[in-house]
Amino acid sequence: MKVVYSEEYKQVYSYDPASSPGRIESIEFALAGKVDYVEPQPASEEDIAAVHTPRHIAEVRREGVYEIAALAAGGAIKAAEIGLFEPCFAVIRPPGHHASADTAWGFCYFNNMAIALTKLKKTDKISKAFILDFDLHVGDGNINILGPKGYATILNPGGQNRNEYLRTVNNALEKTDADMIAVSAGFDNHEDDWGGLLKTEDYISMGKLVRDVARRNAGGCFGILEGGYNHAVLGKNVLAFIEGLDGE
């Protein structure tokens, strides 16, 4: 399966856990020899400005992270464009689902998902999107930017146990007729990460479900990396989701 990735994502651009040394390398090690890498290009300022205010873009520049944040957004765009025709995943950082139009927090700068889907929508590549955000933390940026647009349904699953959680995901995806299934894939709800809820095989199951629903709807699917901070398990969890998405 094609995976969007750049060596530039190994940059340690800040002191937050998403940027910590070894995080991206742990994924790279797990995926070695199992995927076909595709190199991204940075998102254009036009694509970024379709989502974010000039003030916010200027603030990201001031913080000295514009280049790596634009490359992450470009990686999401590339994955979305490939996802129109075949399942795709983007191993990118910084993450993005906590970035709103004029603000950002939670290790995010630009909203990678919103930038990618906005580009597809503006170019008439999609009609409806369903966003599965299975990160431990609610993607408030996704909700703030895409929620009011009317073409995107967003699910941040919850549940007291993993069976209830997976049932919520399944029930919502079974009902959607979206022609693009997009995943904000944060792996920090794993049993060995901050959330302590999901097992590695649950990411396989969700990947398969996303792929199957996309096929049923005669549409596409893609995922982009958000959270996930235990380097010892992050790589195998990303691989599990990719294998599910690919039908392995």
Backbone bond lengths (Angstrom), bond angles and torsions (degrees), N, CA, C in turn:
res aa  C-N    CA-C-N  psi(-1)  N-CA   C-N-CA  omega(-1)  CA-C   N-CA-C  phi
1 M - - - 1.462 - - 1.519 109.67 -
2 K 1.315 117.15 148.94 1.456 121.77 178.73 1.522 110.48 -78.67
3 V 1.331 114.59 132.86 1.459 122.40 177.25 1.526 107.83 -126.92
4 V 1.308 116.14 124.19 1.456 121.14 178.13 1.530 108.32 -79.31
5 Y 1.337 115.52 127.99 1.462 119.66 -174.01 1.520 110.05 -161.60
6 S 1.311 115.78 145.54 1.460 122.33 173.88 1.521 109.21 -136.16
7 E 1.328 115.99 143.94 1.464 120.53 174.42 1.530 111.04 -59.93
8 E 1.322 116.38 -23.26 1.465 119.98 -179.87 1.528 112.20 -62.68
9 Y 1.339 116.72 -23.17 1.467 119.10 -179.64 1.524 112.34 -69.76
10 K 1.327 117.00 -8.79 1.468 119.79 175.50 1.529 112.28 -77.53
11 Q 1.322 117.17 -10.86 1.464 120.13 179.53 1.526 111.20 -53.33
12 V 1.324 115.88 137.16 1.464 120.92 171.58 1.524 105.73 -96.48
13 Y 1.320 115.97 95.45 1.462 121.94 -169.24 1.524 112.92 -97.04
14 S 1.343 117.41 -9.90 1.469 121.03 177.46 1.522 107.69 -157.10
15 Y 1.328 115.55 -171.95 1.467 120.56 -177.76 1.517 113.13 -102.99
16 D 1.330 118.02 8.47 1.455 119.75 -176.76 1.534 111.48 -84.05
17 P 1.342 117.93 163.16 1.465 120.91 -176.26 1.530 114.27 -61.80
18 A 1.325 118.35 -27.76 1.465 119.79 179.10 1.515 111.62 -68.38
19 S 1.337 116.64 -24.40 1.463 122.00 -177.13 1.524 113.01 -101.93
20 S 1.311 117.04 6.93 1.465 119.10 -171.62 1.527 112.14 -66.54
21 P 1.332 117.57 147.22 1.468 121.55 178.58 1.525 110.87 -59.59
22 G 1.323 116.13 139.68 1.459 121.59 176.63 1.517 114.88 89.59
23 R 1.319 118.13 -13.13 1.468 119.94 -176.71 1.534 110.85 -66.31
24 I 1.313 117.40 -52.60 1.458 120.45 -179.85 1.524 110.53 -70.08
25 E 1.318 117.01 -34.84 1.455 120.17 178.24 1.522 112.13 -61.53
26 S 1.329 116.99 -33.20 1.466 119.84 179.14 1.526 111.07 -65.23
27 I 1.327 116.25 -34.07 1.466 120.46 176.45 1.516 109.96 -73.82
28 E 1.310 116.14 -44.69 1.466 121.15 179.72 1.536 110.53 -56.40
29 F 1.321 116.87 -42.31 1.471 121.44 179.56 1.521 110.82 -62.49
30 A 1.341 117.15 -44.16 1.467 120.99 -177.78 1.523 111.95 -67.66
31 L 1.328 117.38 -30.85 1.464 121.09 -175.94 1.529 113.10 -90.88
32 A 1.323 117.41 -5.93 1.468 121.21 -173.92 1.529 111.72 -54.27
33 G 1.335 115.68 123.58 1.457 121.60 177.53 1.512 115.44 77.19
34 K 1.329 117.53 1.76 1.464 120.92 -174.64 1.526 113.67 -111.50
35 V 1.335 117.94 -11.95 1.469 121.78 -177.36 1.524 109.28 -137.30
36 D 1.326 114.78 165.89 1.465 121.14 174.99 1.520 108.24 -107.26
37 Y 1.317 116.88 116.13 1.451 120.56 -177.04 1.526 111.90 -79.85
38 V 1.330 114.43 141.29 1.464 122.78 176.01 1.521 107.29 -122.53
39 E 1.321 116.58 128.89 1.467 121.61 -177.54 1.531 110.64 -81.61
40 P 1.326 118.10 129.62 1.474 120.28 177.98 1.518 112.06 -88.50
41 Q 1.326 115.13 165.37 1.458 123.07 168.98 1.529 107.90 -114.08
42 P 1.325 118.32 153.43 1.461 119.16 177.97 1.529 111.59 -60.90
43 A 1.307 116.26 145.68 1.463 120.26 172.60 1.524 108.83 -62.95
44 S 1.316 116.67 143.11 1.460 120.45 176.80 1.522 109.36 -71.03
45 E 1.326 116.03 157.45 1.463 118.24 176.67 1.521 110.72 -64.00
46 E 1.332 117.12 -28.32 1.467 120.48 176.37 1.524 110.62 -63.34
47 D 1.343 116.66 -43.34 1.465 119.71 178.82 1.526 111.48 -66.58
48 I 1.326 116.49 -39.00 1.463 120.12 178.81 1.525 110.57 -67.95
49 A 1.331 115.84 -41.97 1.468 120.82 -178.12 1.520 112.76 -70.13
50 A 1.334 117.26 -15.50 1.466 119.59 174.71 1.521 111.19 -70.13
51 V 1.332 117.17 -14.58 1.461 123.18 -176.91 1.529 112.25 -118.56
52 H 1.347 116.57 -39.89 1.464 121.48 -172.45 1.522 112.59 -110.50
53 T 1.330 115.41 151.46 1.463 121.23 -179.58 1.538 110.46 -75.34
54 P 1.331 117.12 156.90 1.472 120.11 175.02 1.532 112.39 -56.56
55 R 1.325 116.44 -38.22 1.471 119.49 179.70 1.515 111.16 -61.83
56 H 1.342 115.96 -42.65 1.459 119.37 -178.97 1.530 111.12 -68.01
57 I 1.306 117.24 -43.37 1.463 120.54 177.88 1.528 110.16 -59.07
58 A 1.325 117.38 -42.67 1.462 121.51 178.37 1.526 111.30 -62.84
59 E 1.342 116.80 -36.87 1.469 120.70 179.01 1.523 110.98 -66.99
60 V 1.323 117.09 -39.85 1.471 120.26 177.64 1.529 109.82 -64.18
61 R 1.324 116.64 -39.74 1.479 119.96 175.00 1.525 110.40 -61.37
62 R 1.323 116.75 -44.57 1.461 120.92 -178.58 1.523 111.84 -60.67
63 E 1.328 116.02 -34.00 1.461 120.17 179.21 1.532 112.47 -76.95
64 G 1.331 116.91 -7.29 1.458 120.46 175.64 1.514 114.98 79.08
65 V 1.338 116.95 20.48 1.467 120.14 -177.48 1.524 112.17 -121.36
66 Y 1.337 117.03 13.86 1.460 119.17 -176.30 1.527 111.33 -59.14
67 E 1.320 117.97 -45.48 1.463 120.67 -173.74 1.527 111.99 -62.80
68 I 1.327 117.50 -46.79 1.460 119.08 -178.29 1.525 110.23 -72.16
69 A 1.338 118.26 -33.60 1.471 120.70 177.67 1.526 110.78 -68.26
70 A 1.329 116.99 -38.38 1.470 120.27 177.03 1.520 110.97 -67.55
71 L 1.341 116.82 -34.78 1.464 119.71 177.91 1.524 110.68 -68.52
72 A 1.332 117.29 -37.21 1.469 120.18 176.09 1.520 110.46 -63.61
73 A 1.338 116.97 -44.16 1.461 120.51 177.74 1.526 110.87 -63.04
74 G 1.324 116.45 -38.90 1.456 119.81 176.82 1.518 112.56 -65.24
75 G 1.331 116.39 -34.83 1.460 119.86 175.50 1.510 112.08 -64.47
76 A 1.340 116.32 -38.24 1.466 120.13 177.18 1.524 110.85 -66.22
77 I 1.325 116.93 -41.14 1.467 120.47 177.19 1.524 110.46 -60.62
78 K 1.319 116.64 -45.16 1.463 120.35 -179.45 1.520 110.90 -61.47
79 A 1.323 117.14 -44.09 1.470 120.43 179.35 1.522 110.65 -63.30
80 A 1.335 117.11 -40.19 1.461 120.67 179.38 1.523 111.32 -64.87
81 E 1.327 116.49 -40.04 1.463 120.32 179.88 1.533 111.47 -67.76
82 I 1.320 116.81 -41.26 1.470 119.88 175.02 1.522 109.73 -66.14
83 G 1.332 115.82 -38.53 1.455 121.41 -177.95 1.510 114.53 -62.23
84 L 1.319 117.55 -17.47 1.458 120.47 174.65 1.522 111.44 -62.81
85 F 1.335 116.70 -26.42 1.467 121.96 -173.27 1.527 113.89 -116.82
86 E 1.328 116.93 -25.34 1.468 121.14 -179.20 1.520 108.40 -159.56
87 P 1.331 118.53 153.39 1.461 119.81 179.70 1.527 111.12 -58.61
88 C 1.307 116.17 143.32 1.464 121.27 -177.46 1.519 109.30 -148.89
89 F 1.331 115.51 151.31 1.462 121.23 176.41 1.519 108.67 -133.07
90 A 1.328 116.72 146.06 1.462 122.02 178.25 1.525 110.49 -117.94
91 V 1.326 115.97 118.88 1.464 122.27 173.78 1.523 106.62 -90.05
92 I 1.322 116.23 92.44 1.458 122.12 -173.29 1.527 110.76 -126.15
93 R 1.287 115.42 158.91 1.463 122.43 165.60 1.520 108.29 -157.78
94 P 1.316 119.18 149.75 1.453 130.09 6.44 1.539 112.51 -67.20
95 P 1.347 115.75 156.21 1.463 119.24 173.18 1.527 110.05 -70.36
96 G 1.351 117.44 -179.42 1.454 117.08 -172.52 1.509 117.79 -144.74
97 H 1.341 119.63 -11.11 1.467 118.18 -166.17 1.527 114.52 -73.50
98 H 1.339 118.56 -6.04 1.468 121.21 173.45 1.532 112.40 -98.49
99 A 1.317 117.81 6.93 1.462 120.96 179.66 1.522 110.01 -93.60
100 S 1.335 116.19 120.63 1.457 121.95 174.02 1.528 108.67 -96.67
101 A 1.323 117.04 -177.01 1.463 120.23 -174.10 1.523 112.55 -59.99
102 D 1.335 116.23 -37.63 1.466 119.62 -173.07 1.524 113.56 -123.33
103 T 1.327 116.94 2.22 1.460 120.95 -179.06 1.521 109.67 -145.02
104 A 1.322 115.36 163.12 1.468 120.18 175.32 1.520 109.23 -154.89
105 W 1.305 115.62 150.66 1.465 122.04 176.41 1.527 107.02 -154.95
106 G 1.329 117.59 -172.88 1.464 121.13 173.43 1.508 113.76 59.91
107 F 1.341 117.42 40.23 1.466 124.15 175.32 1.530 112.70 74.12
108 C 1.341 118.23 10.38 1.466 123.03 -176.09 1.527 110.75 -107.09
109 Y 1.322 116.00 156.85 1.471 122.30 176.59 1.531 110.65 -127.68
110 F 1.330 116.90 -63.95 1.459 122.13 173.62 1.526 108.72 -107.90
111 N 1.330 116.26 149.82 1.457 119.87 179.72 1.526 109.03 -85.78
112 N 1.313 115.68 97.39 1.457 122.12 -174.88 1.526 112.18 -59.86
113 M 1.325 116.68 -43.14 1.459 120.97 -178.99 1.525 110.69 -64.81
114 A 1.316 116.91 -46.61 1.460 120.60 -178.06 1.528 111.13 -64.65
115 I 1.324 116.98 -39.31 1.465 120.37 179.05 1.525 110.26 -64.02
116 A 1.338 116.76 -43.34 1.467 120.33 -178.79 1.522 111.79 -66.33
117 L 1.326 116.93 -48.56 1.465 119.64 -178.13 1.523 112.20 -68.56
118 T 1.321 117.18 -35.37 1.462 120.20 177.54 1.526 110.48 -62.32
119 K 1.317 116.83 -40.31 1.466 120.00 178.12 1.528 110.99 -64.13
120 L 1.337 116.97 -44.63 1.468 119.63 178.67 1.527 110.82 -62.19
121 K 1.321 116.45 -42.02 1.461 120.19 -178.06 1.527 111.35 -67.85
122 K 1.325 117.09 -42.94 1.465 121.12 -178.72 1.526 112.05 -64.90
123 T 1.317 116.97 -28.73 1.465 121.06 179.77 1.528 111.91 -97.30
124 D 1.332 116.23 13.66 1.470 122.79 175.65 1.525 113.51 59.50
125 K 1.336 115.93 33.46 1.468 119.71 177.63 1.530 111.76 -86.60
126 I 1.335 116.77 -21.94 1.459 121.05 179.62 1.528 109.37 -136.80
127 S 1.323 115.95 156.82 1.462 121.80 173.97 1.524 111.50 -104.07
128 K 1.339 115.64 -47.09 1.459 121.42 -179.00 1.520 109.36 -133.78
129 A 1.325 115.41 147.93 1.463 120.71 175.95 1.524 109.98 -125.67
130 F 1.311 115.10 143.28 1.460 121.66 170.47 1.520 106.19 -116.42
131 I 1.324 117.12 122.29 1.461 121.69 -179.40 1.518 109.02 -106.14
132 L 1.314 116.23 116.49 1.454 122.93 172.05 1.520 107.12 -96.47
133 D 1.306 116.57 111.54 1.467 121.93 -179.95 1.527 107.43 -109.91
134 F 1.344 115.95 93.56 1.464 118.23 -176.55 1.530 113.42 -96.64
135 D 1.312 116.86 18.25 1.458 121.15 170.25 1.532 109.28 -61.85
136 L 1.318 116.31 154.13 1.461 121.06 177.94 1.531 111.77 -58.08
137 H 1.317 116.55 -36.18 1.461 122.05 -175.09 1.526 110.64 -101.43
138 V 1.321 116.27 139.93 1.476 121.08 179.28 1.525 109.80 -60.98
139 G 1.319 115.88 131.50 1.456 121.25 179.29 1.518 111.10 -80.06
140 D 1.319 115.97 79.62 1.457 120.59 -175.68 1.527 112.06 -63.74
141 G 1.326 117.46 -30.71 1.451 119.91 177.31 1.511 112.28 -66.51
142 N 1.328 116.42 -42.85 1.470 119.94 174.61 1.530 110.76 -56.56
143 I 1.322 115.42 -45.32 1.470 120.83 -178.60 1.533 110.66 -65.77
144 N 1.329 116.77 -46.27 1.462 120.46 -176.29 1.524 112.33 -64.68
145 I 1.333 116.88 -38.80 1.465 120.06 -176.57 1.522 111.50 -85.15
146 L 1.325 117.21 -50.06 1.464 120.70 -170.87 1.526 113.32 -91.34
147 G 1.322 117.31 -26.88 1.456 120.09 -178.10 1.521 114.44 -53.70
148 P 1.339 118.33 -46.86 1.467 119.66 -177.82 1.538 114.34 -73.60
149 K 1.330 117.82 -10.33 1.467 120.08 -173.71 1.524 113.14 -71.11
150 G 1.335 116.57 -27.05 1.458 119.52 175.93 1.516 115.87 92.96
151 Y 1.327 118.08 -15.55 1.465 119.68 -178.34 1.526 112.68 -103.92
152 A 1.334 117.20 -5.68 1.465 120.57 -175.25 1.523 111.07 -118.09
153 T 1.323 115.92 130.03 1.464 123.07 170.78 1.520 107.12 -102.83
154 I 1.326 117.35 133.81 1.461 121.55 -174.92 1.517 109.73 -122.31
155 L 1.325 116.14 127.70 1.465 121.30 176.49 1.521 110.05 -118.67
156 N 1.332 115.18 120.68 1.462 122.32 168.01 1.527 106.24 -109.18
157 P 1.319 118.64 95.83 1.469 120.86 -170.41 1.523 112.55 -63.99
158 G 1.315 114.97 152.22 1.451 121.73 173.36 1.512 109.79 -137.64
159 G 1.306 116.14 176.58 1.455 120.41 178.98 1.502 111.02 157.06
160 Q 1.339 116.27 151.83 1.453 121.33 -179.69 1.522 112.50 -77.77
161 N 1.332 116.02 -19.30 1.463 120.05 177.95 1.520 108.22 -147.53
162 R 1.316 115.47 169.91 1.467 119.35 -172.83 1.519 111.96 -67.28
163 N 1.331 119.00 -32.18 1.457 120.34 179.40 1.526 110.91 -66.36
164 E 1.313 116.68 -41.88 1.461 120.68 177.21 1.529 110.45 -65.33
165 Y 1.323 115.97 -40.95 1.458 121.87 178.81 1.529 110.65 -59.59
166 L 1.332 116.46 -50.69 1.464 120.98 -178.19 1.523 111.50 -67.15
167 R 1.316 116.89 -32.19 1.462 120.82 176.70 1.534 110.45 -65.21
168 T 1.326 116.32 -38.88 1.465 120.90 177.00 1.522 111.02 -61.70
169 V 1.327 115.77 -44.56 1.469 120.90 178.54 1.525 110.25 -62.05
170 N 1.306 116.35 -48.71 1.464 121.18 -178.16 1.530 111.69 -60.61
171 N 1.324 116.54 -46.27 1.468 120.34 -177.02 1.523 111.62 -63.14
172 A 1.331 116.58 -40.66 1.465 119.92 -178.93 1.523 111.66 -69.34
173 L 1.321 116.73 -42.35 1.460 119.66 -179.46 1.521 111.47 -69.81
174 E 1.310 117.43 -32.13 1.461 119.96 178.19 1.527 111.83 -62.93
175 K 1.330 116.73 -27.28 1.463 120.87 -175.64 1.525 113.76 -90.11
176 T 1.341 117.82 -15.76 1.457 118.84 -171.84 1.529 112.26 -81.44
177 D 1.333 114.89 146.20 1.462 120.41 172.57 1.529 110.53 -114.15
178 A 1.335 116.86 18.86 1.461 121.56 -178.51 1.523 111.21 -61.71
179 D 1.328 115.81 144.08 1.456 119.58 178.37 1.524 112.61 -94.32
180 M 1.334 117.43 3.92 1.459 121.65 168.57 1.517 109.23 -140.11
181 I 1.317 116.15 121.51 1.462 122.36 174.42 1.524 106.67 -102.43
182 A 1.308 116.50 115.25 1.460 122.35 -175.45 1.525 109.54 -117.74
183 V 1.322 116.52 138.36 1.465 120.45 -174.12 1.519 110.89 -121.29
184 S 1.331 116.09 119.67 1.455 121.74 165.59 1.522 105.89 -84.89
185 A 1.320 114.45 99.28 1.464 120.98 -167.23 1.527 110.84 -98.13
186 G 1.322 115.22 93.36 1.458 121.05 171.78 1.515 109.16 -102.51
187 F 1.312 116.84 132.55 1.463 120.98 -173.07 1.534 112.19 -105.48
188 D 1.331 116.60 20.87 1.457 120.82 -177.51 1.518 113.53 -85.64
189 N 1.341 117.96 2.76 1.463 120.36 173.81 1.527 111.28 -96.82
190 H 1.341 116.31 11.79 1.464 120.78 177.50 1.528 110.54 -69.33
191 E 1.316 116.22 156.06 1.465 121.37 -177.55 1.530 112.95 -60.93
192 D 1.342 117.36 -23.26 1.457 120.89 179.13 1.523 112.67 -107.25
193 D 1.325 116.51 14.31 1.470 121.11 176.53 1.524 108.15 -118.77
194 W 1.315 118.22 -162.74 1.456 121.62 -170.82 1.524 113.15 -61.46
195 G 1.330 117.78 -36.76 1.462 120.68 -173.66 1.512 114.75 -80.65
196 G 1.344 116.59 -33.67 1.459 121.31 176.07 1.514 115.75 68.08
197 L 1.350 119.00 25.66 1.460 120.54 -172.45 1.528 114.22 -111.33
198 L 1.310 117.97 -52.31 1.467 121.73 -168.73 1.520 112.68 -93.09
199 K 1.329 114.92 153.08 1.454 122.17 174.68 1.528 109.52 -98.91
200 T 1.318 115.93 161.43 1.460 120.37 -178.49 1.524 111.35 -57.71
201 E 1.318 117.56 -39.02 1.470 120.10 -178.70 1.534 112.34 -66.26
202 D 1.330 116.78 -19.57 1.467 119.35 177.53 1.526 111.26 -67.70
203 Y 1.318 116.89 -30.51 1.463 119.94 177.32 1.530 110.98 -71.80
204 I 1.326 116.50 -33.47 1.467 119.60 172.77 1.528 109.26 -61.72
205 S 1.329 116.19 -47.61 1.468 120.99 -177.90 1.521 111.41 -60.47
206 M 1.335 117.06 -44.50 1.459 119.29 -179.46 1.521 111.38 -67.97
207 G 1.327 117.13 -36.54 1.459 119.75 176.28 1.511 112.37 -62.10
208 K 1.322 116.55 -44.52 1.473 120.75 178.01 1.515 111.05 -62.82
209 L 1.310 116.76 -41.71 1.462 120.44 -179.53 1.523 110.75 -63.04
210 V 1.324 116.78 -44.46 1.469 120.92 178.35 1.519 110.37 -58.95
211 R 1.322 116.62 -47.57 1.473 120.69 179.96 1.527 111.16 -61.52
212 D 1.312 116.79 -45.27 1.469 120.54 -177.05 1.525 111.79 -65.26
213 V 1.327 117.40 -40.26 1.461 120.36 179.65 1.525 110.36 -68.59
214 A 1.334 117.03 -38.68 1.466 119.92 177.10 1.523 110.46 -60.63
215 R 1.315 116.84 -43.37 1.470 120.41 178.55 1.523 111.09 -65.64
216 R 1.305 116.66 -43.00 1.465 120.30 178.98 1.524 111.18 -59.09
217 N 1.326 116.14 -37.53 1.458 121.17 -177.50 1.527 112.56 -88.31
218 A 1.338 116.61 5.69 1.474 121.82 -177.71 1.529 110.70 54.27
219 G 1.331 115.18 41.07 1.454 120.94 -178.55 1.509 112.07 -127.43
220 G 1.325 115.61 -158.73 1.451 121.46 -176.82 1.509 112.41 -119.64
221 C 1.346 115.27 177.21 1.459 120.52 177.65 1.522 110.32 -157.07
222 F 1.319 115.12 149.28 1.458 121.08 175.16 1.519 108.91 -158.64
223 G 1.318 115.96 163.04 1.451 121.33 175.61 1.509 110.25 -135.75
224 I 1.341 116.42 154.40 1.458 121.90 176.59 1.519 109.18 -133.71
225 L 1.311 116.25 145.62 1.459 121.50 -177.76 1.525 111.03 -70.79
226 E 1.324 115.24 133.00 1.460 121.72 171.63 1.534 107.69 -116.00
227 G 1.357 117.99 -103.40 1.450 120.72 -177.39 1.528 113.21 -90.51
228 G 1.331 114.36 -170.02 1.464 122.77 -175.52 1.508 108.68 122.91
229 Y 1.345 117.32 111.83 1.470 119.38 -165.97 1.525 114.84 -129.39
230 N 1.324 118.14 -5.69 1.467 120.12 174.18 1.517 107.36 -92.13
231 H 1.316 116.24 103.24 1.463 120.76 -174.14 1.521 112.28 -62.95
232 A 1.318 117.30 -22.57 1.463 120.38 -178.07 1.523 112.33 -69.69
233 V 1.337 117.01 -24.57 1.468 119.94 -177.60 1.522 113.50 -121.90
234 L 1.325 117.82 -11.15 1.461 120.68 -175.16 1.521 111.92 -58.88
235 G 1.329 117.21 -46.93 1.457 120.12 -177.34 1.518 113.14 -60.26
236 K 1.329 116.84 -44.55 1.468 118.77 -178.10 1.528 111.15 -69.17
237 N 1.344 117.19 -29.40 1.463 119.91 178.24 1.527 111.23 -72.86
238 V 1.318 116.97 -40.73 1.468 120.44 175.04 1.517 109.80 -61.61
239 L 1.332 116.88 -45.40 1.464 120.90 178.46 1.519 111.03 -60.07
240 A 1.318 117.38 -41.24 1.469 121.01 179.59 1.525 110.73 -59.78
241 F 1.330 116.56 -45.82 1.463 119.16 179.95 1.530 110.69 -64.38
242 I 1.307 116.96 -41.97 1.469 121.16 178.80 1.515 110.51 -62.17
243 E 1.330 117.82 -41.99 1.471 120.34 178.92 1.519 111.00 -63.58
244 G 1.333 116.78 -39.68 1.459 119.02 175.85 1.512 112.33 -64.08
245 L 1.317 115.70 -44.10 1.461 121.56 179.83 1.528 111.30 -62.64
246 D 1.309 114.94 -33.38 1.469 120.86 -177.71 1.520 112.96 -86.71
247 G 1.350 115.72 -9.56 1.459 119.08 179.25 1.507 114.70 86.87
248 E 1.342 116.67 14.74 1.473 119.74 179.92 1.534 110.05 -75.70
